[in-house]
């Protein structure tokens, strides 16, 4: 297998996820495996850290008071901040390796109980060629105050489609994964 072919196969989402599964320190994945998502520009790694022991929600079924909710949210934010600070140097080292290997930026996040925070991730400019009627839709969102700019309006539209087409997008991703498996099982290119 040539170097270019090896680099392409290494950049497949499954290969990237497998690499992170073996590369991350064991203490980072002792609570749950890392959630690794991949697109053309970025790899987002979300790690799960245990909630502080004193935050175990009482199983009484009684509703939480506002003060209790605020204290819990603050404690979870503190736990996430502590993990972020304590692992910064090691995360940077792993990210550098991954960025060199896969030619994508790496963003990190943490999930703690029901709270998730992604630390730094890309806002990648997407080159689009929109027709006037499509630009008018974005301009309407801006004029109505729904979006701050055309770019923000486009992001809003993508989120809306994602929320309303979640099942369809899941089926599409599953089908694409099957195509990738069939392609990988086929004969290797001789070029």
C-alpha positions as a Python dict, from the first residue, in 0.01 Angstrom:
ca = {
    (1, 'X'): (0, 0, 0),
    (2, 'X'): (143, 338, -102),
    (3, 'X'): (188, 630, 135),
    (4, 'X'): (-102, 825, -22),
    (5, 'X'): (-333, 523, 5),
    (6, 'X'): (-225, 466, 366),
    (7, 'X'): (-295, 831, 449),
    (8, 'X'): (-642, 810, 290),
    (9, 'X'): (-734, 494, 482),
    (10, 'X'): (-598, 646, 805),
    (11, 'X'): (-826, 946, 753),
    (12, 'X'): (-1145, 735, 744),
    (13, 'X'): (-1371, 809, 1042),
    (14, 'X'): (-1346, 448, 1163),
    (15, 'X'): (-966, 462, 1160),
    (16, 'X'): (-964, 794, 1343),
    (17, 'X'): (-1202, 663, 1611),
    (18, 'X'): (-994, 346, 1651),
    (19, 'X'): (-674, 549, 1686),
    (20, 'X'): (-824, 768, 1959),
    (21, 'X'): (-967, 459, 2130),
    (22, 'X'): (-616, 324, 2176),
    (23, 'X'): (-423, 652, 2213),
    (24, 'X'): (-615, 822, 2493),
    (25, 'X'): (-492, 762, 2849),
    (26, 'X'): (-694, 492, 3026),
    (27, 'X'): (-798, 724, 3308),
    (28, 'X'): (-972, 949, 3052),
    (29, 'X'): (-1192, 666, 2927),
    (30, 'X'): (-1248, 473, 3249),
    (31, 'X'): (-1598, 621, 3292),
    (32, 'X'): (-1706, 568, 2927),
    (33, 'X'): (-1539, 543, 2586),
    (34, 'X'): (-1460, 874, 2419),
    (35, 'X'): (-1726, 1005, 2182),
    (36, 'X'): (-1528, 1086, 1865),
    (37, 'X'): (-1701, 1264, 1577),
    (38, 'X'): (-1527, 1341, 1249),
    (39, 'X'): (-1592, 1566, 953),
    (40, 'X'): (-1366, 1689, 673),
    (41, 'X'): (-1204, 1963, 881),
    (42, 'X'): (-1228, 1865, 1245),
    (43, 'X'): (-1223, 1583, 1498),
    (44, 'X'): (-1426, 1645, 1814),
    (45, 'X'): (-1339, 1424, 2112),
    (46, 'X'): (-1585, 1434, 2403),
    (47, 'X'): (-1469, 1260, 2720),
    (48, 'X'): (-1692, 1157, 3010),
    (49, 'X'): (-1582, 1243, 3361),
    (50, 'X'): (-1757, 1125, 3676),
    (51, 'X'): (-1982, 1367, 3856),
    (52, 'X'): (-1870, 1468, 4204),
    (53, 'X'): (-1989, 1211, 4459),
    (54, 'X'): (-2186, 1469, 4657),
    (55, 'X'): (-2401, 1544, 4351),
    (56, 'X'): (-2574, 1212, 4325),
    (57, 'X'): (-2937, 1302, 4264),
    (58, 'X'): (-3166, 1176, 4537),
    (59, 'X'): (-3392, 901, 4414),
    (60, 'X'): (-3687, 1031, 4613),
    (61, 'X'): (-3852, 1171, 4304),
    (62, 'X'): (-3893, 1506, 4478),
    (63, 'X'): (-3843, 1806, 4250),
    (64, 'X'): (-3512, 1985, 4282),
    (65, 'X'): (-3522, 2333, 4429),
    (66, 'X'): (-3383, 2623, 4220),
    (67, 'X'): (-3095, 2670, 4464),
    (68, 'X'): (-3012, 2299, 4441),
    (69, 'X'): (-3015, 2315, 4060),
    (70, 'X'): (-2789, 2620, 4059),
    (71, 'X'): (-2545, 2458, 4305),
    (72, 'X'): (-2543, 2138, 4098),
    (73, 'X'): (-2480, 2330, 3774),
    (74, 'X'): (-2195, 2521, 3940),
    (75, 'X'): (-2040, 2202, 4077),
    (76, 'X'): (-2055, 2034, 3736),
    (77, 'X'): (-1903, 2340, 3568),
    (78, 'X'): (-1625, 2335, 3828),
    (79, 'X'): (-1558, 1964, 3771),
    (80, 'X'): (-1537, 2022, 3395),
    (81, 'X'): (-1307, 2323, 3440),
    (82, 'X'): (-1079, 2122, 3670),
    (83, 'X'): (-1053, 1836, 3419),
    (84, 'X'): (-984, 2082, 3138),
    (85, 'X'): (-703, 2251, 3329),
    (86, 'X'): (-547, 1930, 3467),
    (87, 'X'): (-535, 1760, 3125),
    (88, 'X'): (-445, 2061, 2906),
    (89, 'X'): (-83, 1965, 2828),
    (90, 'X'): (-165, 1601, 2761),
    (91, 'X'): (-464, 1693, 2540),
    (92, 'X'): (-246, 1932, 2340),
    (93, 'X'): (12, 1655, 2285),
    (94, 'X'): (-252, 1406, 2167),
    (95, 'X'): (-414, 1671, 1945),
    (96, 'X'): (-80, 1753, 1780),
    (97, 'X'): (-22, 1386, 1700),
    (98, 'X'): (-373, 1350, 1559),
    (99, 'X'): (-355, 1675, 1359),
    (100, 'X'): (-28, 1562, 1202),
    (101, 'X'): (-157, 1213, 1130),
    (102, 'X'): (-509, 1295, 1008),
    (103, 'X'): (-463, 1652, 880),
    (104, 'X'): (-763, 1778, 1077),
    (105, 'X'): (-793, 2006, 1378),
    (106, 'X'): (-890, 1844, 1710),
    (107, 'X'): (-1141, 1992, 1952),
    (108, 'X'): (-1202, 1859, 2301),
    (109, 'X'): (-1510, 1844, 2515),
    (110, 'X'): (-1625, 1691, 2840),
    (111, 'X'): (-1953, 1537, 2950),
    (112, 'X'): (-2023, 1528, 3323),
    (113, 'X'): (-2363, 1396, 3428),
    (114, 'X'): (-2614, 1585, 3210),
    (115, 'X'): (-2375, 1870, 3125),
    (116, 'X'): (-2157, 1879, 2814),
    (117, 'X'): (-1906, 2145, 2716),
    (118, 'X'): (-1689, 2157, 2404),
    (119, 'X'): (-1383, 2368, 2478),
    (120, 'X'): (-1266, 2500, 2144),
    (121, 'X'): (-1393, 2398, 1808),
    (122, 'X'): (-1379, 2535, 1460),
    (123, 'X'): (-1628, 2761, 1294),
    (124, 'X'): (-1523, 2660, 946),
    (125, 'X'): (-1613, 2899, 663),
    (126, 'X'): (-1805, 2702, 407),
    (127, 'X'): (-1784, 2811, 44),
    (128, 'X'): (-2137, 2821, -85),
    (129, 'X'): (-2280, 2924, -414),
    (130, 'X'): (-2629, 3037, -333),
    (131, 'X'): (-2873, 3166, -588),
    (132, 'X'): (-3048, 3494, -529),
    (133, 'X'): (-3368, 3328, -407),
    (134, 'X'): (-3164, 3134, -149),
    (135, 'X'): (-2978, 3449, -40),
    (136, 'X'): (-3314, 3621, 2),
    (137, 'X'): (-3414, 3353, 253),
    (138, 'X'): (-3101, 3430, 455),
    (139, 'X'): (-3162, 3803, 424),
    (140, 'X'): (-3516, 3755, 554),
    (141, 'X'): (-3378, 3575, 861),
    (142, 'X'): (-3135, 3864, 918),
    (143, 'X'): (-3401, 4133, 863),
    (144, 'X'): (-3638, 3955, 1103),
    (145, 'X'): (-3371, 3939, 1373),
    (146, 'X'): (-3360, 3559, 1370),
    (147, 'X'): (-2997, 3569, 1253),
    (148, 'X'): (-2717, 3824, 1296),
    (149, 'X'): (-2572, 3766, 949),
    (150, 'X'): (-2611, 3547, 642),
    (151, 'X'): (-2354, 3307, 788),
    (152, 'X'): (-2549, 3287, 1115),
    (153, 'X'): (-2871, 3238, 914),
    (154, 'X'): (-2713, 2953, 720),
    (155, 'X'): (-2603, 2788, 1047),
    (156, 'X'): (-2957, 2834, 1181),
    (157, 'X'): (-3099, 2663, 870),
    (158, 'X'): (-2857, 2372, 902),
    (159, 'X'): (-2951, 2324, 1271),
    (160, 'X'): (-3322, 2337, 1183),
    (161, 'X'): (-3282, 2074, 912),
    (162, 'X'): (-3071, 1862, 1146),
    (163, 'X'): (-3336, 1873, 1419),
    (164, 'X'): (-3625, 1801, 1184),
    (165, 'X'): (-3453, 1544, 966),
    (166, 'X'): (-3265, 1355, 1237),
    (167, 'X'): (-3410, 1014, 1148),
    (168, 'X'): (-3347, 1064, 776),
    (169, 'X'): (-2989, 1184, 839),
    (170, 'X'): (-2927, 883, 1067),
    (171, 'X'): (-3046, 647, 793),
    (172, 'X'): (-2830, 827, 538),
    (173, 'X'): (-2520, 801, 760),
    (174, 'X'): (-2587, 430, 818),
    (175, 'X'): (-2616, 373, 443),
    (176, 'X'): (-2292, 564, 384),
    (177, 'X'): (-2114, 351, 646),
    (178, 'X'): (-2232, 37, 466),
    (179, 'X'): (-2100, 173, 135),
    (180, 'X'): (-1765, 242, 303),
    (181, 'X'): (-1751, -118, 435),
    (182, 'X'): (-1823, -258, 87),
    (183, 'X'): (-1563, -26, -68),
    (184, 'X'): (-1302, -130, 192),
    (185, 'X'): (-1375, -499, 129),
    (186, 'X'): (-1319, -456, -246),
    (187, 'X'): (-992, -511, -430),
    (188, 'X'): (-713, -264, -357),
    (189, 'X'): (-632, -8, -623),
    (190, 'X'): (-312, -88, -812),
    (191, 'X'): (-227, 276, -889),
}
